[in-house]
Amino acid sequence: MKIENTKAQMRKGILEYCILLILSKRSLYVSDIIKELKKSEMIVVEGTLYPLLTRMKNGGLLKYVWQESSQGPPRKYYELTAEGKKFLAELGLSWDKLVEAINAIKNNDLNF
Amino acid sequence: MEKALTININGSIFHINEDAYIKLKTYLEKLSRHFGTNPDEKEIMQDIESRISELFHQKIQNENKDIITIVWVDEIISIMGKPEDFEDEENEDQNQESSSNKKIKHKMYRDPEDRVLGGVCSGTGAYLNISPLAIRLLVFLLFVLTGGFIVILYIFFWIVLPKAETTAQRIEMRGKEPTVSNIEHSIREEVKDIKGNYKNFQKSDSYKNGKEKISRFGTIFISFLKAIIKITVVLAGLFFMFIGISGILVLLLVLLFGAQLITFLPFWGVFGPDLNLPEITNLFANSGVAIAISIALLFFLITPLIGIIFAGTKIVFHYRSNNRLIILSGLAVWVIAIIIIISIGFSQTGNFIKGKTTTNITTTTHSSSSLNYGNNLTGFNDSLNNFKYSTLYIHLTPGSHSGYKGNHFNKTKIKTKNGQILWIAEPKFDIEKNSNNKLELTIQKSCRGKGNKAKKNLEQIKYNYSLKDSILFLDPYFSIKEGTGWNDQGLNITLRIPKGKSVFLSMDIKKLIYDIKNTSNTWDGDMVGKYWKMTTDGLSEIKN
């Protein structure tokens, strides 16, 4: 078993949640999203993000608006839709439960 | 010094070194392929390109350089990630996608990186996952066996197969899964599908409802049909290739060596063209015209055959090619060939159809005045005058029928005898009743055409015969002086015998006899080896 694989699997599961979280604060341009995700080491390569964003947009969780940019062509700024917000809220609940469960397993001594 | 290009990424213009450009292009193609099965491929690629464009803008600003180098491209690739890097980061949907991605298109290319000539053998080897060396040995073997014919096929593939230049094409060339043969593999897959479906069908022995049954049966039927179609298509492609290749082979053999050879080959023996290039060349007095029409004829016949091979190879091996260009240029060649053939044909037949000219040379006992046509007639005339036997024996001139080698065209033959090229044809021999009491031999020469030219042509026809005691010797062929050109030259020998005289037709003149009338209506071929007597009603057999 490679640790990297397991890590990647873990990241993979929560990547969508992270994107929704980042975008819940304000609308962002892709490279800003990438910056945020890289900071928290959520993604390694940027290429992963584009199909994900497109899929989430097509799934109705995200939408984007074109904004003029001082350098180069206009940029896509992503933001959450109403559905995306609902989705995020639900994911937040299940995330909390997960954290709780993991902490419980971690901290409790196993008494058989 | 390096060559630089100007490119447009997402609406921004960049200068880029050539090597960097190739790398970037290959990378983008790879990405595009990776997302190829994703319905949002276009959008994803556009996002990626706009991001790359932005990264380059930043680079240019930060490093104060105007040109994209390969180092930058490498950097961009490491930031964006290779398709391999995505695999473990993507979620389920993408995973499914990447697994379906394994069904990469398998196409035939030429391999420019491992080539002796055009890379056809290495490309084929890569396609079939066989060592190119094995293919080369096979090709060499075929080269020896077919007498170099395989060269045509090689050139054909060289023209139609594209080079595998990009990484994407190289991947396509090999296919992702190593299989002995992609064709075999895909057929096996198909068969497996059927088996699986059938097993499922058997397992569901509950046969819950008729609807399910029908739909299951439907899927089995469809996959079965698919497999049948696939196999049929591949077989049809192979058949096309076989027909085309053997057709060209036959055509070349026939054109070079004459029509006899093709009778040994299956299929084409029956339908093969009855042609012979050297002979066709001789049909026309003007050799330039002859060469032109030979070449036109070759293209006329070979173009459709190449088309058939092309279609066949397209069906069996899926490869990319500029179909329209190939078909149009093939059609153009074909039409030009037809035009040439027709125009030459018209100019040549103009003379041919003008009419028929004949001359008669008669030697007879009828008159004492000599009929001295040709060299050997005076003596012959005397001999016939003094003919005192009751039976005239008719034989072929001894030794005259042997030693010929060569081919024939429409009864006219080109043979060599003692190293000399002879243009010869068979005369027609007939026996008629003579109303007077004399033996009479008439030689009638004929050819197509009118006027002096035709007369001259007739003079070039030579025929030998002789009389020795009671035996009339006839040559099996008359000859036409080389270079006269084929004008449907003919020679009729008519022997007129009076009532009461007999003839013996020897076995060896069977070929010359042409429709000799007789009282018993015996066929020409059955008349030989027998004695015949001229009666009031005509020739009748003398039975011992």
Boltz contact constraints between the chains, C-beta under 6 A:
constraints:
  - contact:
      token1: [A, 8]
      token2: [B, 88]
      max_distance: 6.0
  - contact:
      token1: [A, 8]
      token2: [B, 89]
      max_distance: 6.0
  - contact:
      token1: [A, 12]
      token2: [B, 91]
      max_distance: 6.0
  - contact:
      token1: [A, 45]
      token2: [B, 81]
      max_distance: 6.0
  - contact:
      token1: [A, 45]
      token2: [B, 85]
      max_distance: 6.0
  - contact:
      token1: [A, 46]
      token2: [B, 79]
      max_distance: 6.0
  - contact:
      token1: [A, 46]
      token2: [B, 80]
      max_distance: 6.0
  - contact:
      token1: [A, 47]
      token2: [B, 80]
      max_distance: 6.0
  - contact:
      token1: [A, 47]
      token2: [B, 81]
      max_distance: 6.0
  - contact:
      token1: [A, 47]
      token2: [B, 86]
      max_distance: 6.0
  - contact:
      token1: [A, 48]
      token2: [B, 86]
      max_distance: 6.0
  - contact:
      token1: [A, 48]
      token2: [B, 89]
      max_distance: 6.0
  - contact:
      token1: [A, 50]
      token2: [B, 44]
      max_distance: 6.0
  - contact:
      token1: [A, 50]
      token2: [B, 47]
      max_distance: 6.0
  - contact:
      token1: [A, 50]
      token2: [B, 48]
      max_distance: 6.0
  - contact:
      token1: [A, 51]
      token2: [B, 44]
      max_distance: 6.0
  - contact:
      token1: [A, 54]
      token2: [B, 40]
      max_distance: 6.0
  - contact:
      token1: [A, 54]
      token2: [B, 43]
      max_distance: 6.0
  - contact:
      token1: [A, 54]
      token2: [B, 44]
      max_distance: 6.0
  - contact:
      token1: [A, 71]
      token2: [B, 57]
      max_distance: 6.0
  - contact:
      token1: [A, 72]
      token2: [B, 12]
      max_distance: 6.0
  - contact:
      token1: [A, 72]
      token2: [B, 54]
      max_distance: 6.0
  - contact:
      token1: [A, 72]
      token2: [B, 57]
      max_distance: 6.0
  - contact:
      token1: [A, 73]
      token2: [B, 11]
      max_distance: 6.0
